[in-house]
Amino acid sequence: MGHEHKSWFQLDSRKLIWLICAFMVIITCQYLELSSENVLSAVVPSGKISVEGQSSFLASAPSSTESDGTIRYVTHSIGLEYNGTYAGSETVHGNEVSEERDMDSNDDVISETDVDLNKSSTFEEGSESPRESLTEELVDLIKNSTVYDAESSKNKTTAEVECGLSLELSKENNMATLDSLNQTSAVNEATNGFGTYEVNDKDQNSDSILDNDNNSGRKSSSEEFEDYPESYNNKTVAKEAPTTIADMNNLFYRSRVSYHSTTPRWASAADKVLLNVRSQIEKAPILENDQQLYAPLYRNVSMFKRSYELMESTLKVYIYKEGKKPIFHKPVLKGIYASEGWFMKQLQANRNFVTKKPREAQLFYLPFSSRMLEETLYVPDSHSIQNLVEYLKNYVDTIAAKYPYWNRTQGADHFLVACHDWATSETKEYMANCIRALCNSDIREGYIFGKDVSLPETTIRNPQRPLRDLGGEPPSKRSILAFFAGGMHGYLRPILLQQWGNKDPDMKIFGTMHNGKGKLNYAQHMKRSKYCICPRGYEVNSPRLVEAIFFECVPVIISDNFVPPFFEVLNWESLAVFVLEKDIPNLKKILLSIPDERYRQMQLSVKKAQQHFLWHPRPVKYDIFHMILHSVWYNRVLQMKKPR
């Protein structure tokens, strides 16, 4: 009996010693500020999962498997994060969000407690597809697409033209990240067969403005740029390889299978409608010899035609009534920000697409003007847009509390149309999940393929006559090789002027033009030029792109990382020349190397594309109003997950 007590005592003594040792280890770890995760990982090795990127609303796909067993997931966000900081914190100029209710939709107005929701609720992200299924889906997508081969003048399946992409996908072990595509050297890239270069300069950001002598509708001096938020003036951008048009095409096709919007918290009839529409678009019958649509201009003319028809017959948009003028419900119809105003006006007046019953809607429009937001709330010399951001946040909080629709998808079926340069930063946080139609469609500023839309920047000087001076000379009468005129905004235009200003009779490159007797004005130069140079200003976008199409001049886009308008539909290489900023010294050589037959093909594509970039007092089929709405609709439809 005594022996048994002795053995029991020794056993408990050992346990006590082990407990004391364990306690001492824990105390030591806390003293050394080691986390419990690090301690456990050091004691018990296991596989790790690291998440790159900060875009919580984007679906992720497995990107790589490291040698140590780490599975690395990469969110499909694009470009650089915003490095600037806002100086100070501004207060919102009062709560200008209206609480009035729409009498036609009172039965849809509910409180959060009615559906057990909260504005800050978290949402379950869409599940990711394995690498194999992702590749198969992309191959299926390619097989269902057609693109135009300018050299052979034949319609080919995208599977033939994009075979390099599908082969690359089958060879790779993982999905390439969008960041790595941005960083890849583009020395060997070519657009329409012409070499490209890169310019490494500091990125200056401010409002893009039309700088010819007839500019109107906003301040046009360097004084406004100096008063921009401090984060814009001081922002630094890493020296990375630009995203070329070839990269953008690659990113676009990848986004079609890799990006899915937030999974709705509950199903709706709209979801079923959109899934059915997607199926019909992907099975679109082959279109031949359409009188209104020029096949070489489109990525897939058959899919575009079918999608447009389904939009006309199916789409219903609900416009929120909340929000006070002048920021909400007051369209600006003149100047370089006219696109957002004309769209707002024409959508509000449209009886075919707009519904007063939000339960019927597949899309929800946030009717604010980014121009009036800046005009009304920005405090001069404050160098901060924080109060503008907070104002939009309050608006989102209001509609999220009043209606269930924002909370259902976390805003994924909501969209905005904003042309002011600041809109990208103003909406990237609280409206980041929305479909954003932006003039400042800069990949490095957060433009997301598969979700966002590149909004054409149009200059309207006379709202009563938006089509005044439309058209230009035929190719045989265009005696000027290349033309540009404008203010020296941003880092690129001074380089262009220094290289080509008054140095070559074929290259009409000017600063701000002044009218004089016997001299061609701005519009006349565009009408008589073969190529119209469209360099970036403070931002990547410029109204010159749409002006070139307006005057039937082939645009030469010199703006790295700029996503051209309606990119999801148009084959931009059929109607424009893309030159990297670094290639400005070789600009004339590039243009002269384009065969005359190739130039005439592009000029014809420009004329055929013109209908998509025109504002009419009343919208007409395939015009810019319908194209903007279609791009929003098209992206939303293709975001929907096909049932497995």
N, C-alpha and C positions, 0 to 999 in steps of 0.2 A: 504493500500500500504506500509506504514511504517512497519507494522507487518510482511508482506511478506519479506521485505528486511532484517529484523532482524533475521528471521528464516533461511534465506539463508546464512547470515553471520555466524550464529552459526554452521550450517552444514559444511561450508568450514573451519571453525576454527577447528572442530573436525578432518576433513580430514588432515589438516595441522599438527595437533598434532600427528596423526597416522604416517604420513610420516616422521616427525622428529624422532619419536620413532624407526621406522624401520631403518632409516639411522643410528641412534646411535647403534642399535643392530649390523648392518653390520660392522661399524667401530670397535666396541668392539671385534667382532669375528676375524677380521683381526689382531687386536692388540694382541689377544691371540693365533694367528696362527692356528685357527681352519679352516679346509677345508670346502668348501661349501657342499661337500658330507656329512660330519659328521653333519653339521648343519641341512641339509635337512632330514637325516636319524633320527636325534633326534626329529625333529618336526613332520615328516610324517613317521611312521614305515612302513616298507615294507619288502618283502622277499629279501634275499641276495644270491648272487652267488659268491662262492670263488673258485679259481682255484689253485690246488696244482700241483707242478712239474713245470719244466721249459722247457720241450721238446715241442717246438712250432709245430714241424712237425708231432706229433703223434695225432691220433684221440682220443677223450675223451669220456668216458661213465659215466652216472650218477652213483655215488658211494653210496651216502647215503643222507637221509633226516633228518636233525637235528630237535630236539624238538622245536626250535624257528622258524622253517619254512625254514631254510637255506638249499638250495640244493647244495650239495658239489660235484664238478666234479673233477675227478682225471685223469690226463694224464697217459697213459700206458708207462711210462718210467721205467727203471729198475735200481735198486740198488742205490748206493751213487753217488752224484755229485763229480766231481773232486775237491778235497779240496786244492790241492797245487797251488802255484802261480809261474809263471815263473820269474826268476830273470833277470830283465832288458829286454830290447827290442832290438832284433837284426835286422839288415837290410838284405834284400835279396841279395844274391850274384849275382846281375845283373838280368836282365830279360832274362831268358833262354827259354822262350816260343816262339816256331817257328811260324811265320806268314804265312808259305807256305801253299798253298791250294792243295787239292786233285783234280786233273783234272777230275776224274770220278764223282765228286759230286759238281761241280761248280754251277749247277743249284739249289743246295740246300743251298748254302752259301748266307745268306742275312744279311742285317744290321738291327739294332734294329728299326730304323725308318720305315723300310718296313712293319713291323708287329705291330708297335706301342707298342714295348716291352721295358722293362728296366731290367737290370740284377738284380736290387734290388726290383723288383716288388713283391708284396705280393700275396699269393695264397689262394684261398678259401679252407679251410679244408673240409674233408669229413664229411657228416652229421652223427650224432650218432644214433644208434638204441635204442629204449626204452628197458628197462630191459626185458620185456616180449618177444619181438622179438629176443633179444640177446640170451635168454635162449632157445627159439625154434630153432634158427639157430644152436646152439651148440648141441642140441639133434639130429637135422638132421645130423650134421657132425658126431656125434658118431655112429649113425645108419649106416652110409656109410663106417665105418672103421672096420677093423678086426685086432686083435692082437693075439699073440700066447701064450697059457698057457703052461708053461714048465712042470708043474706037471701032467697035464692030456694029454699033447701032442696032443691037439686039437685046431683047429682054432675056436675062438669064436668071435662074434661081439663085437665091442668096447662098444656097449650099455650094454652088459652083464658085461664086465670087468670093465668098467668105470661107472657103475650104481651109485656108491657112489658120483661121481662128479656131475652127473645130478640131483641126489636127493638133493645134497648140494645146487646146483643152484636154485632149486625150493623152498628150505626152506629159503634161504637168502633173505633179503629185498633189498640188493644192491650188486653190483659187488665188490668183495674184491680187494683191491689195490695190485699191485705187491710188493710195499714196505712192506705192512703188511705181505705178504707171506714170504718175506725175514726175517722179524723179529720174525716170529712164532717159538716157540720152536720146535726143531726137535728131542727131546729125544725119542719119540715114533716112529720115522720113522725107516724103515728097508729097506735095499736093498738086494734083493734075500734072505730075511729072516734073515739078520744079523744086530745086533744093531750098532748104530753109535753114535759118540761123537763129541764134538766141541773143538777146540783149540783156545784160545784167545791170539794171539800174534800180534805184529805190522806187518803190511804189508810192506815188502820191495819189491821194484819194480826195475827190470833191465832186461837185455836180458837173456832169457832162453838159455842155451847151453848144448850140449851133452858132458858129462864130462868124458867119458871113455878115455882110453889111445889112441884111434884112432881118437879123435876129430880133426876136421880141418875146415877151412873156415872162422874163425873169431877169435878175441881175446878171450881168455878164462881165464883171471885172474881177481882178485878182483879190479885191477887197472881200468878196464873199468867201473865197477859198481860205483866206486868212482867218475868217471867223468860224471855220468849221470846227467840230469837236476836236479837242486836242489829240484824241486817240487816232483820228484820221491823219492829221499832219505828222504825227510822230511814229506811226506804225511802221515796223520793219518787216520785210518779207525775206525769207530764206532764199538764197540763190539756188533755184532748182531748175531743171530742164522744163521748158514750157509744155503744156498739153496741146499737142497738135491735133489737126482735124482727124488724122488717122487714129490717134489715141481716143478722141471723143467718140468716134464710131465704135471702137472697141468697148469703151465704157457703156455706151448706149445699149449694145446688144447684151452685154453682161447684166445690166440692170434689169432687163426684161425678165430674167429668170432669178436674179439674186435679191431684188428688192420687193418686199411685201409690206404693206401698211400694217398698222396695229390691228390685231385681231379684235373685231367688235365684241363688246361685252355681252350682247345678245343679238340674235339673228333678226333680220327685218326683211320685208318684201323687196326692198331696194337691192339687197345683196343678191337675192335670187335672180332679179332682173339683170343685174350687171354680169353675173356669171353666165347667164344665157347669152347675153350680148357678146361677151368675150369669145364664147364658143363659135358664134356666128361670124365674128370678124376673122377668126383664125381659119375658118372654112370658107372664106369668101370665094365666090366663083371668079375665074379669070376674066378680067375686063379687057376688051379689045376695041381700039379705035373710038374712045370716048371723045365727044366733040368739045367738052369743056376742060378735060384733064389731059395734060401732055405727059405721057408715061415717063419719059426720061427725067422729069423734074422730081419724081417721088421715089422714096425707098421701096414702096410697094403700092402701086396705084390701085390695085384691086382691094387691098385691105383698107386703104384710106377711103375709097368710095363707099364701101360697105359700112365702115364705121360712121361716116358722115350721114348716110341714110338712116342708120339706127339712131343716131343722135337726134335727127329731125323728128323721128317718130316716137322716141322713147323718153328723152331727157326731160326731167323736171327739176327746176332750181328754186329753192326757197331763199328769199332775200330777207334778212333780219331787219325788222322795223326799228330796233333799238339804235340809239346813237343820235346825237344832236349835230345840226349844221354849225359851222361850215366843214367840220372834219368828216362827218358822215352825210351821205345822201346829197352832196353838192358837187356835181361833176365840173371839173375845169376843162374847158373845150378849146383853149388856145394855148400856144406855146409848145415847148418840147416835151412836156409831161401830158400831152393831150390824150395819149393812148388810154390811160386809166380813166380819164373823165368821159371820153366817148364810149368806152365799154360800159361804164356804169349807167350812163344815160340810156343807151340802147337796150341794155338788159332790162332795166326797170320798166321800159315801155313795151317789152316783148310779151305777147300773150301766149305764144306757142310754148316757150320754155319755162316761164315763171309760173309757179303755183302758190296759192295762198294757204295751202294745206301742207305743212311741213312733213307730215307722215307719208306723203306721196313722193317726196323729193329724194333724188339720188345724190344731189350736191347742194351745199349751203354756202351762200355768198356773203362775205364780210364787206359791206359797202362803205369803205373808208377811202379817203384820198391821202396818199402819202405826201403829196405836195401841200395840201392844206394842213396836214398834221405839222409839217415843218413851219409853214407860214404862220400858224396860229400859236403854237406852243414853244417853239425854239426861242430860248433867251439869248439875245445877241451878246457876244463876248463871253458866254458861259463855257464854251468848248465842251458841252455835254449834251447828250441826247437821252439821258436817263429818264427825264420826266416824260419824254415821248414814249419810251418803252413802257413805263408804268401806266401811262394812259391807255395804251392798247391792252395791257394786262388786265386793267380794271374792266375793260369792255368784255374781254373773254370771260372773266369771272362772272360778269352779269348774265351773259347768255348761257353760261354753263349752269348757273343757279336757277335760271328761269325755264330752261328747256332741257330735255334729256339728250338731245342729239349730239352735242359736243362730247359729253361724257361717254356716249356709246362707243365712239371710235377715237376718242382723244383728239378730235379735230381732223382726222384723216380724210373725211368726206367734206371738209370745208375748204374754201379757196379764197384767195385774195388776188387782186390785180393792182400792182404798185410800180410806178415808174421812177420815183425819186431814188437817187443813188443811196440814200440812207436806209431805204426800206429793207435791204438785205440784213443790215444789223438790227434794225428795229423789230424785225419779226423772227429772228433766228432762235429766240429763246422760248417765248410763250406761244408763238404761232408756228414753231418749227415743224410740227407734224402736219400742217396744212399743205395743200397744193399751192405753191406760191408762183404766180406769174410775175416775173421780175424783169425790168429792163436791164438792170445790173446783173446779168447772168454770168457771173464769174466763178469758175470752178474753185479758185483759191479762196473765195469768200463764202463757200458753203452751198453752191448750187448742186442739187442732187438729181442725177439722171434717174428717170423712172418715177419721179415725184414732181419736181419743179418744172416750170414752163418758161422758156425765154420769150419775153414780151417785146414786140417790135417798138422801138422808140420813134415816134412820128412827130413831125413839126407841123402844126396847123396854124397858119397865119390868119386865115379867113374862115371861120366856122360855117359861114353861109355858102362858101365855095371851096370845099376841101379838095376838089379835083382840078383846080385852076392850073393851067400850064402843063397838064399831063402829057407825057410822051416825049419823043426826041427824034433826031435824025436817023435815017437808016444807016446800016454799017458803012456803006460806000461813001457817005457824006460826013463821016466822023473823022475829021482831019487831025484832032489832038490825040496823042497817044495816051497821056495820063493827066489827070487834073486833081488838085486839092487846093482849098482855100479855107482858112480858119484861124482862130486865135491859138496862141502857143500855150495850151493848157496841158499839164502833165509833163512827163519826162520825154515822151516819144516824139511829139510834133516838132520841138526844136531840132531834134536830130534829123528829121525828115527835111525841114527847111534848110538846115545847114548843108545837107548833102546835095539837095536838088534845087533849091530856090534860086531862080534867075541864072541857072548854069547850063541849061539845055533847052533848046527851042521845042523839043518834043515833050518835055516834062513841065507842065504848067503847075508849078508848086508855089503857092503864095501864102502870106499871112492873111490878115483880115483884108478883104477886098473893099474897095471904094468905087462906087459907080462914077462914070465919067462919060462925056459925049464921045461917041465913036468907039467905045470899049464894050467888050462883052461882059455882061453881068454874070452873077453866080450861076443862075439857071441856064443861061445860054452856053456857058462853058460845059456844064454837065450834059446838055443836049447834043453837043458836038464832040464829046470825048469818047474814045473807045473804052477806056478804063477810068473809073472814079476811085480815088484812093480813100479808104475809110480807116484812118488810124484811130486808136484809142485816144481819149482825152485824159481827164483825171481818173476815169473809170474805163472799163473795157468796152462799154457800149457807146454808140454814137448814132445820132439821127441820120448821118450821111448814108448809112447802109440802105435805109428805106428810100431816101432821096435818090440814090443811084438807080434803084429799081423803078421809082416813079418816073425818072427821065430816061429809062431804058438803057442805062449805062452799066457795063459789067463791073460789079464791085470788087475791089481789091482789099481784102480784110487784113489789116496789120494790127492785131490785138491778141497777144498770147492769152490763152485760157478763156477766151470769149466763146460762149455757146450761142450760135446763131438762132434766130427765131424759128419756131415750129420745127425744131431739130428732129423731133420724133416722127415727122412726116416727110419733110423735104430732103432730097439728096443735094446738099449744098455744093458739092463738088461739080455739079452739072451747070451751076449758074454763077459761081464766084471763084476768084483766085485767092488762095490763102498764102500769105507770106509771113514768116516769123519776123519779129521785130529786129532781130539781128541781121536780117537779110536786106535791110534798107539800102546799103551801098550797091547791091546787085539788082535793084528794083527794075531799072530799064532793061537790063540784060534778060531778066526773067520774063518780062512782058513781051519783048521782041522775040523770044524763043517760042512763044505760043504760035502754032501754025494758024494761018488765016481761017482755015476750015474749022479748027477747034474754037477760035474766037466767035465765029458766026453761030456755032452750036450753042455756046454759052449765052450769046446775046439773044438768041431765040428763046432759050430757057428763061432769061430775065423777063422777056415780054410775056411769056406764058405764066410766070410767077406773079406778075404785076397785080392780077385780080385779087390775090391773097393779102395784099398790103395796102388796099385802098379803103378809106372811110367814105361811106355814102350817107347822105342825110337820113335815108331809110335803108336798113341793112338789106343786102342782096346776097344771093347764094354764093358761097365760097369767098366772101369778102373777109376783111381783117377781123371784123366782129365775130363772125362764125368760126374763123380759124383759131382765134384765141379760145373761144368756148370749146371748140373741138379738142384742142390740145389738153385742156383741163379734163374734159370728159374722157379722152383717150387714155391719159395717164391713170385716171381713176379706174377705168375698166380693166386695164392690164395689171393693176395692183391686186386685183381680186385673185384669191387662191383657187386654183382648179381642184376639184375633189379627187382624192387619190383612190 
